[in-house]
Amino acid sequence: RGLEKGKRMADKQLSVKLVKSFIGSKSYQEKSVRGLGLSKIGQVVLVSDTPENRGMINKSIHLLEVN
């Protein structure tokens, strides 16, 4: 049962857009943004809706736009 719930959650996708530069941010915030696959302002990526990705998004939410 637990695997089914986790699998369904991972099937969902989040659209993440970098709207602010991470220059001057803390290093862990830059690493989180890069870990999501973002490198340029305006770039949009689709990431799985997992607790790990949500954690990276929450670390640098002020730099991102999530849909």
N, C-alpha and C positions, 0 to 999 in steps of 0.2 A: 504493500500500500504506500509506504513512504516514498518508494522509488517512483511510483506513478505520479504522485503529487509534485515531486521535484522535477520530473521529466516534463510535466505540463508547464511548470513555471519557466523552464529553460527554453521551451518552444516559443515563448513570447519574445518579442524583440522591442528594444528601446531605440529610438532615434536620438542621437546625441550630437549636438553641434557646438563647436568651439566658438564663442562669441567675444572672448577677451583674451589678450595675450597672457601667457603664464610667466613672462619675463618679470622678475622681481618677486615672484611667488616663492613659497617655501619649496625645498627640493622634493618633499614627498608629494606635494600637489602637482608639480611638473611630472613626476614619475607616474602618478595616477592618470593624468591626462594622456601621456604618451602610451601608457598601458591600455587605454581604451582605443588606441589607434589613431589619435588625433595629433596633428602636427602644425596645421595652418589654420588661421582664423577663417571662419566661414565653412570649414570642412565639416561634413556630416557623415557619421558612421552608424551602422546598425549593430547593436550588441545584444547578446542574450540577456534576458531578465533574470540574473542570478544574484544571490547575496553578495558574491565577490564583486561583481560589476557595480551593483548598487552602492557598495562601500567606497569604491573608487570614485563614483559620481559624487557621493556625499562629501568626500574630502575636498573636492574642488568645484562645488556646485555654483559658486559665484562666478566661475569662468565659463560655465556651460549653459546650454538651453536643452531641456529634455522634453521629448514628446512621446 
